[in-house]
Amino acid sequence: QVQVVESGGGLVQPGGSLRLSCSISGANFSLYNLGWFRQAPGKERLLVAYITTKRNTMYGTAVEGRCTISRDNAKNTMYLNMDSLKPEDTAVYSCRATLPHSGLDYWGQGIQVTVSD
């Protein structure tokens, strides 16, 4: 059974930094494209960052230049480093793992990130 677990969320002050982690078990991690999405209260879920099996990356326009996504296949873990955080970054951040050309798609439960004084 594939399990996707996020960690590293919490409360951070505006202008601060945060590192989120996403660990995946029960799957061949290296074969999955991975992404971070976020959803603020009353708003739609949006892409934050995405990394392919070949380590190609893309970022949502709201976070581009402030975030870096990476993956460590040896540790079955993906990371999202966020800098210069703003109150509007407050949301539930979720990890997604997709096996290309298979229809297999897994989500974590999400983790709260709150940016506030």
Phi, psi and omega in degrees: 000131181279132176236135180239122186228124177266153175207164175102001179284182178147200181261131179220147180282152175305138184088352182276183182234159181207148175236120175261146176237150177225114180255139182234131178234159178081012181213160174279093190309318187294343182272354187260137164283144189230147180210156171249133176233160177219152178221120176270158181305129178076006182237164179283159177283134184234152175292135172259306182200156184216142178222132182271177178296335179266009178069021167287141185234156171212155186227148173292150185297331183289339185241355185301132182092347181244351184233151174225125177258143179210167179218146176237098185295331179292332181256003182053041186223141175246150182232152171227113175264127182238131179239166176050048185294146182238157177306327180287355172278353179298125183183172167269124182258130183235146179259141180229135177238127183234127175271115185303140174063022183238338188081000179274130189211124183233142179238147169277175182283342180099156180219140184279134170238124180237125179250111186198156175286000000 
